[in-house]
């Protein structure tokens, strides 16, 4: 059995073993996938031990994505852009990739049926989750891309980091009043504490799609807010999670799994 794992702290909640189990069964791959939870200061040692034990590849989640980036001998261009790695390929050298942006775009394109070309797109938040998806979003050629954050300086810094590949507007949340967007993406973790960023209702344009990178059995606070303020469709981040996992799986096994049955299975698992 080829060995794979997800590294995080905490990691007990991770759905990755379930996702990759279904992928492996679907594609007839002989592989084992584990959860591993090193201490926050023990990630490098844990990865070395994993490689020594014959580990073939790993997913990396909070809080280790930046550490994974620094450990890699080689990185994909999108990992370089993101400054973070969520997928490791173990061979003689340690190769790092970031499949988060691909996961987001594929969820929009394949599961929602929503194209981003020509759309006014807003990203709420300027942390690592936003940084990982900026370049793929720009590649979709939206009419405009705006990053809004409580700290406008952080939004400006993020926009500046990608200024060579596209024009990105950067504003504070208070500056969104009167603006309207056809796609609104929440890349903050505010929903974990049951909160919604202080957003004006005006940002939700007619026919808008609201997307939250968080996911759960019930609609997130942001998606409830978006529905109340006229969003035409809403979507949580479960599809993004599964799509980015499919991209990781393809890097490791050279075969692309079908994600639709996995999304259905996990939605079923999450029902109360």
PyMOL commands that set and color helices and strands:
alter all, ss='L'
color gray80, all
select helices_A, chain A and resi 16-27+43-52+65-71+77-82+100-112+128-131+134-139+152-161+173-176+190-193+201-203+221-228+238-253+260-270
alter helices_A, ss='H'
color red, helices_A
select strands_A, chain A and resi 2-7+31-36+55-60+74-75+87-90+94-97+120-124+144-149+169-172+181-186+204-212+233-235
alter strands_A, ss='S'
color yellow, strands_A
deselect
rebuild
show_as cartoon
